[in-house]
Amino acid sequence: MGDNFDSNTPLDVDYSGCEENLTSHSPEECKLEIRNLNDNDVFPVPQVGMVFSSEDEVRLYYAKFANRQGFRFKTRTSKKGDDGKINYFILACSRAGIRRGNRGMRNTSDSSRKENCKAKITVTLCEDGTFRILTVVLSHNHELFLHQALKDIHIRRRRISDLKDTEVSVKRTSEFNDCGNDLQKERHLIGRGGDSEALQNYLMRMQEKDSKFFYAIDWDDFFRVRNVFWADGRSRATYESFGDVVTVDTTYLSDRYKVPLATFVGVNHHGQSVLFGCGLLSCEDSESFTWLFQSWLRCMSGVPPQGIITDQCEAVQKAIEAVFPSTRHRWCLSCVMKKLPHKLHGYDKYKSIRDHLQNVVYDTLTTNEFERNWKKIMEDFSLEDNKWLKELFLQRHRWVPLFVKGDFWAGMSINQRSESMHAFFDGYANHHTTLKQFVDHYDIALQDKVEKEFVADIHSSSSTQACVTKSPFERQFQSAYTHAKFLEVQDEFVGKADCNVSVASSNSSTRHYNVIEDVMIGNEPKETMVEVTFDRASCDVKCNCCLFEFKGILCRHSLAILSQERVKEVPCKYILDRWRKSVKRNYVYIKTSYGVQHLKPHIQRLELLCNQFNSVADFAAEFEETSSLVEATLCTLKEKLEAWASHLRKSSKVNGEEAQVTLC
């Protein structure tokens, strides 16, 4: 296992060892821990009595510890026994010893300058062949320079004769057939054409500008960068509003792309894609995905999504089961269907097979009908031995619309032939884009997404989408929902005209309806029937088409029943806050390097006030009396400000003086 480095770790490294080229071993665990780079970044502290199986293991362990702490180390003393094997040695800070004049110091790095530092560990060979730490000194008499130490190791790495290539070059092997290419393939993660420097500069720049920027780095046992993850403050705050359903897009991990990128994507109140974080993976195995998911979950304060959508990949599935055991997991339908040509093109009747499979997936109305028609296709085209199709059928609960519609997927599920999921960075990353080019255009891509959301917010709040019916229900949604989501609701109001309602059964409080709808399957008209239950006491309406559960949009069948029951207005529980245009979403005002120009004055005011509030809090927190006074004053102030702000929003013609409310 490699090490995880969060947020303060530079990326301009590709190590094959520290002081020496070492053999990979796993050091013994110790109860003591350090939390150096990040509160979640745990590594054992050297302790008297720690036992290692070999000298190499001791050196590798201390190299990792020194690397995290921010110092270089050297072998200060070593002794050999009669058999010529080392039985005692001291690993000390590189600044151990006393400086004697300036001769020879011209080319010595700051991290190697002698300062008489006492930090060290003393190690002895035991009778059983293991190595045991005898003494430990942890304190240094100088400042620790993490970045400089890593750069010095990077320079030393170049001296190792068996590593002539300065680029990070790793073998990416698909652990399972559906993770991309079935064959072994090589991926140059970083290091070519300025990639490493560009990514490091971006991470460092973002951390300086954004106090909530998070990143983590996974290094292998030889300190080569293996995986990277990052998310800015806005992405983390956006997750609080729209993190119920997340798509992990691995499109860019394909051999067709130079950037091995994985993205965490959701949808906002307009149905637009929003970013929750990015990762760079050197290998598509379950270990890499597990590290990526753990880093992302830690970034999101340990709050998992309710649902997660991925490509059909067993390595991803294993990682999700390990990291998100309580999260619903399904496959992206469009990703499955796009594999039909690749998986079935060798069959003589491929086109006919494809059309039949599409019909059974998209147009089947019941689960029994789906299973019956699927088996018939397998028999008619002699596909019983196709392993891929066998797996699809066994895992049908993960991708077929009929089997996943009972859960909420926020409109991210694909259930129509015309729909497709586009990668978040489409238009900004293509097959020829290098990592350096991607990083250079990263802010531009995010700014484009943010501006589109801002424009949609303005349109939804300042204009009204016309109703297509005279239903009071439609006017409710017109007033509440963003334009994009209201248009989806309108489709249901239009479709309600094709629904014919009849009572199936009834008792004192509950009535069961059959709703027959005229639909088109291909070019042929067809009737479908769904069952709707209405509870008169609670105004609960439930349709077995499950559109509301699936997309958060009330279906035409339920609307027809509400009208039939002469309900005057749609219950609030069927108008989701997730799609409302009036909900204040604080992530909009998070300071970023790619923010909307029109919001910058607001963000600057917010930052100024936050600094002022922090200053007041510092003084007030000293005593309980002052703290209580400030808390009470802020509560009163908040109430008055809310009233003032509400008045200002309702009347754009009223200036600040006319709308002013006495605040004292």
C-alpha positions in Angstrom: 0.0 0.0 0.0 1.1 3.5 -0.7 0.9 6.5 1.5 -1.8 9.2 1.3 -0.8 12.8 1.4 -3.4 15.5 1.8 -3.5 19.1 0.7 0.0 20.3 1.7 2.0 17.8 -0.3 3.8 19.0 -3.4 3.5 17.0 -6.6 6.9 17.6 -8.4 8.2 14.2 -7.4 8.8 10.8 -8.8 10.9 8.9 -6.3 12.5 5.5 -6.5 13.7 5.7 -2.9 15.0 8.2 -0.4 18.6 7.6 0.6 18.8 4.3 -1.3 16.9 2.2 -3.8 14.9 0.2 -1.3 12.9 -3.0 -1.3 9.2 -2.6 -0.6 8.1 -4.0 2.8 5.2 -3.1 5.1 6.4 -1.7 8.5 5.0 -2.9 11.7 2.1 -0.8 13.0 2.5 1.2 16.2 -0.1 2.6 18.5 1.4 6.1 18.4 0.3 8.2 15.5 1.1 11.5 13.9 -1.4 13.7 12.2 0.9 15.9 10.2 -0.4 17.1 6.8 -4.1 16.7 7.5 -6.2 15.5 10.4 -7.1 12.5 8.4 -3.6 11.6 7.3 -2.3 9.0 9.9 1.2 7.5 10.1 3.0 5.8 13.0 5.6 7.8 14.9 9.0 6.1 15.6 8.9 4.5 19.0 11.4 2.5 21.1 10.7 -1.2 20.6 9.3 -1.1 17.1 10.4 -4.2 15.2 11.1 -4.6 11.5 11.8 -7.7 9.5 14.8 -6.2 7.6 17.2 -3.3 7.4 15.5 -2.2 4.1 12.2 -2.1 5.9 13.5 0.2 8.6 15.0 2.6 6.0 11.8 2.6 4.0 9.7 3.3 7.1 12.0 6.2 8.2 12.1 7.6 4.7 8.3 7.9 4.7 8.3 9.4 8.2 11.0 11.9 7.3 9.2 12.7 4.0 6.0 13.5 5.9 7.7 15.6 8.6 9.7 17.6 6.1 13.4 16.6 6.5 16.0 14.5 4.8 17.9 11.8 6.6 21.2 10.0 6.3 23.0 7.1 7.8 25.2 8.6 10.5 26.8 5.4 11.9 26.7 1.7 10.9 28.5 -1.3 12.3 29.0 -4.8 10.8 29.4 -8.1 12.6 31.9 -10.8 11.9 29.7 -12.2 9.2 29.9 -8.8 7.3 26.2 -8.0 7.9 25.1 -4.7 9.5 24.0 -5.3 13.1 23.7 -1.6 14.3 23.1 1.7 12.6 21.8 5.2 13.2 19.5 7.1 10.9 19.8 10.8 11.6 18.5 14.1 10.2 20.6 15.3 7.3 21.4 18.4 9.4 23.2 16.4 12.1 26.7 17.4 12.8 28.5 20.7 13.1 29.3 23.0 10.1 33.0 23.6 9.7 33.6 26.7 7.6 32.1 27.5 4.2 34.2 25.2 2.0 32.2 22.9 -0.1 28.9 24.5 1.0 28.2 26.3 -2.3 26.2 23.5 -3.8 24.7 22.1 -0.6 21.0 22.4 -0.3 19.3 24.1 2.6 17.9 20.8 3.8 21.4 19.3 4.1 23.1 22.2 5.9 24.6 21.1 9.2 22.8 22.5 12.2 23.9 20.0 14.9 20.3 18.6 14.8 19.8 15.7 17.3 16.8 14.0 15.6 17.6 10.3 15.0 16.7 6.7 15.5 19.1 4.0 16.7 18.5 0.5 15.3 20.1 -2.9 16.4 19.9 -6.4 15.0 18.2 -8.9 17.2 19.0 -12.6 17.6 16.0 -13.7 15.6 17.2 -11.6 12.6 14.7 -8.7 13.1 15.7 -5.1 13.6 14.6 -3.2 16.7 14.6 0.6 17.5 16.6 1.2 20.6 16.4 5.0 20.9 14.3 7.8 19.3 14.8 11.5 19.2 12.0 13.3 17.4 12.7 17.0 18.0 14.6 19.2 15.4 16.4 22.4 16.1 15.6 23.9 12.7 12.5 24.6 10.6 11.2 21.7 8.6 11.0 22.3 4.9 8.7 19.7 3.3 8.9 21.1 -0.2 12.7 21.5 -0.2 13.2 18.0 1.2 11.2 16.5 -1.5 13.0 18.4 -4.2 16.4 17.3 -2.8 15.2 13.7 -2.9 14.0 14.3 -6.4 17.6 15.4 -7.3 19.1 12.4 -5.6 16.7 10.1 -7.5 18.2 11.2 -10.7 21.5 9.7 -9.6 20.1 6.2 -9.5 21.5 4.3 -12.5 18.6 2.0 -13.2 16.0 4.8 -13.5 17.0 6.8 -16.6 13.5 7.9 -17.5 12.4 11.0 -15.5 8.7 10.6 -16.3 6.2 8.8 -14.2 5.4 5.8 -16.3 3.1 3.2 -14.8 1.3 0.1 -16.2 -2.4 0.5 -16.2 -4.1 -2.9 -16.2 -7.8 -3.3 -16.4 -8.7 -5.6 -13.5 -11.9 -6.6 -15.2 -12.9 -6.8 -18.8 -15.4 -4.0 -18.6 -13.0 -1.4 -17.1 -11.9 -0.4 -20.6 -9.3 -2.1 -22.6 -8.8 -5.8 -21.9 -5.1 -5.7 -22.5 -2.3 -4.3 -20.4 -1.7 -0.6 -21.3 0.8 2.0 -20.3 -0.2 5.4 -18.9 2.1 8.4 -18.4 0.4 10.0 -15.5 2.5 13.1 -15.0 5.9 14.4 -15.9 5.8 14.8 -19.6 5.7 18.2 -21.2 5.5 20.1 -18.0 2.5 18.2 -16.7 3.9 17.7 -13.2 4.8 21.4 -12.7 1.5 22.6 -14.2 -0.5 20.3 -11.8 1.6 21.2 -8.8 1.3 24.9 -9.5 -2.5 24.6 -9.9 -2.9 22.8 -6.6 -0.6 25.2 -4.7 -2.3 28.3 -6.3 -5.8 27.0 -5.4 -4.8 26.3 -1.8 -3.5 29.8 -1.5 -6.6 31.3 -2.9 -9.2 29.0 -1.4 -8.9 28.1 2.3 -11.4 25.2 1.8 -9.5 23.7 -1.2 -8.7 20.0 -0.6 -6.3 17.7 -2.3 -4.8 14.3 -1.5 -1.9 12.4 -3.1 -1.3 8.7 -3.1 2.3 7.6 -3.4 3.6 4.1 -3.8 6.4 2.5 -1.7 9.0 4.2 -3.8 7.5 7.7 -3.5 6.1 7.8 -7.1 2.9 9.6 -7.5 0.2 7.0 -8.0 -3.1 8.8 -7.7 -4.3 12.4 -7.1 -7.6 13.9 -5.9 -8.8 17.5 -5.5 -11.9 19.5 -4.9 -12.3 23.3 -4.3 -14.4 25.0 -1.7 -17.4 25.6 -4.1 -17.5 21.9 -5.1 -17.5 20.9 -1.4 -20.3 23.4 -0.6 -22.3 22.4 -3.7 -22.3 18.8 -2.5 -24.2 19.9 0.6 -27.1 21.0 -1.7 -27.0 18.4 -4.5 -24.9 15.5 -3.2 -27.9 13.1 -2.9 -27.0 11.4 -6.2 -23.5 11.3 -7.7 -22.1 10.0 -11.0 -18.5 8.8 -11.1 -17.5 9.5 -14.7 -14.5 7.4 -15.8 -14.8 8.3 -19.5 -11.4 9.9 -19.6 -9.7 6.8 -18.1 -10.1 5.2 -21.6 -6.9 4.7 -23.7 -8.3 7.3 -26.1 -7.4 10.1 -23.6 -4.1 11.3 -22.4 -5.5 12.6 -19.1 -6.4 9.7 -16.8 -9.2 11.7 -15.2 -12.2 10.6 -13.1 -14.8 13.1 -12.0 -17.5 13.2 -9.4 -20.6 14.9 -10.9 -24.1 15.8 -9.8 -27.0 17.9 -11.1 -28.2 21.2 -9.7 -31.8 22.6 -9.5 -31.7 23.3 -13.3 -30.6 19.8 -14.2 -27.2 21.1 -15.1 -24.0 19.2 -14.3 -22.1 20.3 -11.2 -18.6 19.1 -10.1 -17.9 17.5 -6.8 -14.2 16.7 -7.3 -11.6 15.3 -9.7 -9.1 12.5 -9.6 -6.1 11.2 -11.6 -5.7 7.5 -11.5 -2.7 5.5 -12.7 -4.5 2.2 -12.6 -8.1 1.0 -12.9 -8.0 -1.5 -10.2 -10.1 -1.8 -7.0 -7.3 -0.5 -4.8 -7.0 2.7 -6.8 -10.8 3.3 -6.8 -11.0 2.6 -3.1 -8.3 5.2 -2.4 -10.1 7.7 -4.7 -13.5 7.1 -3.0 -12.0 7.3 0.5 -10.3 10.6 -0.4 -13.5 12.0 -1.8 -15.6 10.9 1.1 -13.1 12.4 3.6 -13.2 15.7 1.6 -17.0 15.6 1.9 -16.9 15.4 5.7 -17.7 11.7 5.7 -21.2 12.1 4.3 -21.9 9.5 1.5 -24.4 10.0 -1.3 -27.7 8.3 -1.3 -27.1 7.0 -4.8 -24.0 6.6 -7.0 -23.9 5.9 -10.8 -20.9 4.4 -12.5 -19.8 2.5 -15.6 -20.1 -1.3 -15.6 -16.9 -2.1 -13.8 -16.3 -4.8 -11.2 -13.3 -3.0 -9.8 -15.4 0.1 -9.2 -18.2 -2.1 -7.7 -15.8 -3.6 -5.2 -14.5 -0.2 -4.1 -18.1 1.1 -3.7 -19.1 -1.9 -1.6 -16.0 -1.2 0.7 -16.3 2.6 0.9 -20.1 3.3 0.4 -21.8 0.1 1.9 -25.1 1.9 2.5 -25.2 3.7 -0.8 -27.4 2.5 -3.7 -25.2 1.7 -6.7 -26.4 1.5 -10.3 -24.8 1.6 -13.7 -25.2 4.3 -16.3 -27.7 2.9 -18.8 -26.2 4.8 -21.8 -22.7 3.4 -20.9 -24.1 -0.1 -21.0 -25.9 0.4 -24.3 -22.9 2.1 -26.0 -21.0 -1.2 -25.5 -23.5 -3.1 -27.8 -21.5 -2.5 -31.0 -18.2 -3.6 -29.4 -19.6 -6.6 -27.6 -21.9 -7.9 -30.4 -20.5 -6.7 -33.7 -19.1 -10.1 -34.5 -22.6 -11.7 -34.8 -24.1 -12.0 -38.3 -27.4 -10.5 -37.2 -25.9 -7.8 -35.1 -28.3 -5.0 -36.2 -31.3 -7.1 -35.5 -29.9 -8.2 -32.1 -29.2 -4.6 -31.2 -32.7 -3.4 -32.2 -34.4 -6.2 -30.2 -32.3 -5.5 -27.1 -33.0 -1.8 -27.3 -36.7 -2.5 -27.5 -36.8 -4.8 -24.5 -34.7 -2.4 -22.4 -36.5 0.8 -23.3 -40.0 -0.2 -24.1 -40.9 -3.2 -21.9 -43.5 -2.2 -19.3 -43.3 -4.9 -16.7 -40.4 -6.8 -15.1 -42.0 -10.2 -16.0 -42.3 -9.0 -19.6 -38.7 -7.9 -19.6 -37.4 -11.2 -18.4 -39.6 -13.2 -20.8 -38.6 -11.1 -23.8 -34.9 -11.1 -22.8 -34.8 -14.9 -22.7 -36.5 -15.1 -26.0 -33.9 -12.9 -27.6 -31.1 -15.1 -26.2 -32.8 -18.2 -27.6 -33.8 -16.7 -31.0 -30.2 -15.5 -31.7 -28.3 -18.2 -29.9 -26.8 -15.9 -27.4 -27.1 -18.1 -24.3 -23.3 -18.5 -24.1 -22.5 -14.8 -24.3 -20.8 -14.0 -21.0 -21.4 -10.3 -21.2 -25.1 -10.6 -21.8 -25.3 -13.2 -19.0 -23.7 -10.7 -16.6 -26.1 -8.0 -17.7 -29.1 -10.1 -17.0 -27.9 -11.2 -13.6 -27.2 -7.6 -12.7 -30.4 -6.2 -14.3 -31.3 -4.5 -11.0 -28.3 -2.2 -11.5 -29.2 -0.7 -14.9 -32.6 -1.6 -16.5 -35.0 1.3 -15.9 -37.8 -1.0 -14.8 -35.7 -2.3 -12.0 -34.2 1.0 -10.7 -37.1 3.3 -11.1 -38.2 2.9 -7.4 -35.3 4.9 -6.1 -34.5 8.6 -6.5 -31.8 9.4 -9.1 -32.4 13.2 -9.5 -33.0 13.0 -13.2 -29.5 11.5 -13.8 -30.8 8.1 -14.9 -31.0 7.5 -18.6 -34.3 6.0 -19.7 -34.8 7.4 -23.3 -33.0 6.6 -26.5 -32.4 10.2 -27.2 -30.8 11.0 -23.9 -27.1 10.7 -23.2 -24.7 11.5 -20.4 -22.0 14.0 -21.5 -18.7 14.0 -19.7 -18.4 17.2 -17.5 -15.3 18.5 -19.4 -16.6 17.9 -22.9 -15.3 20.7 -25.1 -12.3 21.3 -22.8 -10.7 17.9 -23.0 -10.3 15.7 -26.0 -8.2 12.7 -27.1 -5.1 14.9 -27.6 -5.3 17.1 -24.5 -2.3 16.7 -22.2 -2.5 17.1 -18.4 -0.8 20.5 -18.7 -3.3 21.7 -21.2 -6.2 20.4 -19.1 -5.0 22.2 -16.0 -4.5 25.4 -17.9 -8.1 25.3 -19.1 -9.6 23.9 -15.9 -10.7 27.2 -14.5 -12.2 28.2 -17.8 -14.3 25.1 -18.0 -15.6 25.6 -14.4 -16.3 29.3 -15.0 -18.4 28.3 -18.1 -20.5 26.0 -16.0 -20.9 28.5 -13.2 -21.9 31.3 -15.6 -24.5 29.0 -17.2 -26.0 28.3 -13.8 -26.0 32.0 -13.0 -27.8 32.9 -16.2 -30.4 30.1 -15.5 -30.9 31.5 -12.0 -31.5 35.0 -13.4 -34.0 33.8 -16.0 -35.9 31.7 -13.5 -36.2 34.5 -10.9 -36.9 37.4 -13.3 -39.2 35.8 -15.9 -42.1 33.4 -16.0 -42.6 30.4 -18.2 -46.1 30.3 -19.7 -48.5 27.6 -18.6 -50.0 25.2 -21.2 -53.1 24.3 -19.2 -55.5 26.1 -16.9 -54.8 23.7 -14.0 -54.1 25.4 -10.7 -51.6 22.7 -10.1 -49.5 23.8 -13.0 -49.4 27.4 -11.7 -48.1 26.0 -8.4 -45.1 24.5 -10.1 -44.7 27.5 -12.3 -44.3 29.7 -9.2 -42.0 27.2 -7.4 -39.7 25.5 -9.9 -36.8 26.7 -12.1 -37.6 27.0 -15.7 -35.9 23.7 -16.7 -37.7 21.6 -14.1 -41.0 23.4 -14.8 -40.7 22.3 -18.4 -40.4 18.7 -17.3 -43.5 19.1 -15.2 -45.3 20.6 -18.2 -44.6 17.5 -20.2 -46.6 15.6 -17.6 -49.5 18.1 -17.7 -49.6 17.7 -21.5 -49.4 13.9 -21.2 -52.3 13.9 -18.7 -54.7 14.5 -21.6 -53.9 11.0 -22.9 -54.8 9.3 -19.6 -58.2 7.7 -18.9 -59.1 7.1 -15.3 -61.2 4.4 -13.7 -61.8 3.3 -10.1 -60.5 -0.2 -9.4 -61.5 -0.5 -5.7 -62.3 1.8 -2.8 -62.7 1.8 1.0 -63.3 4.5 3.6 -60.1 6.4 3.1 -58.2 4.8 0.2 -59.1 4.5 -3.4 -57.3 2.5 -6.1 -57.4 3.6 -9.7 -56.4 2.2 -13.0 -55.0 4.7 -15.4 -54.9 3.7 -19.1 -52.6 5.9 -21.2 -52.3 6.1 -25.0 -48.6 5.8 -25.9 -46.5 5.3 -29.0 -44.1 2.3 -29.0 -41.9 3.0 -32.0 -44.4 4.0 -34.7 -47.2 1.9 -33.3 -49.9 3.2 -30.9 -50.3 1.2 -27.7 -52.2 1.3 -24.5 -50.5 1.0 -21.1 -52.1 0.7 -17.7 -50.7 1.8 -14.4 -52.1 1.6 -10.9 -52.5 4.7 -8.7 -53.4 4.7 -5.0 -54.8 7.8 -3.3 -55.2 8.3 0.4 -57.9 10.9 1.1 -56.8 11.5 4.7 -53.2 12.3 4.0 -53.5 13.3 0.3 -50.8 10.7 -0.5 -50.8 9.7 -4.1 -48.6 6.8 -5.3 -48.2 5.5 -8.9 -46.5 2.3 -9.8 -44.8 4.1 -12.7 -42.6 5.6 -10.0 -41.7 8.7 -11.9 -41.8 10.8 -8.7 -39.6 8.4 -6.8 -37.3 8.2 -9.8 -36.9 11.8 -10.9 -38.6 13.9 -8.3 -41.3 15.0 -10.8 -45.0 14.2 -10.2 -46.3 12.0 -13.0 -49.2 12.6 -15.3 -51.1 9.6 -13.8 -50.9 11.1 -10.3 -51.9 14.5 -11.6 -54.9 13.0 -13.3 -56.0 11.4 -10.0 -55.5 14.6 -8.0 -57.8 16.3 -10.5 -60.3 13.5 -10.3 -60.3 13.8 -6.5 -60.9 17.5 -6.8 -57.8 18.3 -4.8 -57.3 22.1 -4.8 -53.5 22.3 -4.6 -50.6 19.8 -4.8 -49.4 18.8 -1.4 -46.0 20.5 -0.5 -44.3 17.1 -0.2 -44.6 16.7 -4.0 -42.9 20.0 -4.7 -39.3 19.3 -3.9 -37.0 22.0 -2.5 -34.3 20.5 -4.7 -35.9 22.0 -7.8 -37.1 25.3 -6.2 -35.8 28.6 -7.6 -36.3 30.5 -4.4 -34.1 28.4 -2.2 -30.9 30.3 -1.2 -27.9 28.2 -1.9 -24.8 29.4 -0.2 -22.2 27.7 -2.4 -22.9 30.4 -5.0 -21.0 32.9 -2.8 -18.0 30.7 -2.2 -14.8 32.5 -3.3 -13.2 30.8 -6.2 -10.7 31.6 -9.0 -13.4 31.1 -11.6 -16.4 32.9 -10.1 -19.0 34.9 -12.0 -18.0 38.5 -12.4 -21.4 39.8 -11.4 -21.2 38.0 -8.0 -17.7 39.3 -7.1 -18.9 42.4 -5.2 -21.2 40.2 -3.1 -18.4 37.7 -2.5 -16.0 40.5 -1.5 -18.6 41.9 0.9 -19.2 38.5 2.4 -15.5 37.9 2.9 -15.1 41.3 4.6 -18.0 40.7 6.9 -16.8 37.2 7.8 -13.4 38.7 8.7 -15.1 41.3 10.9 -17.3 38.7 12.6 -14.3 36.5 13.3 -12.6 39.5 14.9 -15.6 40.1 17.1 -15.8 36.5 18.0 -12.2 36.4 19.1 -12.9 39.2 21.6 -16.3 37.9 22.7 -15.3 34.3 23.3 -12.9 35.3 26.1 -15.8 35.6 28.6 -19.2 33.9 28.9 -20.9 37.2 29.4 -19.5 38.9 26.3 -20.1 35.7 24.3 -23.8 35.7 25.4 -24.2 39.4 24.5 -22.8 39.0 21.0 -25.0 35.9 20.4 -28.1 37.7 21.5 -27.2 40.8 19.5 -26.6 38.7 16.4 -30.0 36.9 16.7 -31.8 40.3 16.8 -29.7 41.7 14.0 -30.4 38.6 11.8 -34.2 39.0 12.2 -34.0 42.7 11.2 -31.7 42.0 8.3 -34.0 39.2 7.0 -37.0 41.6 7.0 -34.9 44.3 5.3 -33.6 42.0 2.6 -37.0 40.6 1.9 -38.4 44.1 1.4 -35.5 44.9 -1.0 -36.1 41.8 -3.0 -39.8 42.5 -3.5 -39.3 46.0 -4.8 -36.3 46.7 -7.0 -37.4 50.3 -7.4 -37.0 51.0 -3.7 -33.5 52.3 -2.9 -31.6 51.7 0.2 -32.8 54.8 2.1 -36.5 54.1 1.4 -36.2 50.5 2.4 -34.1 51.1 5.4 -35.2 49.5 8.6 -34.0 50.8 11.9 -31.2 48.5 13.2 -30.7 49.9 16.6 
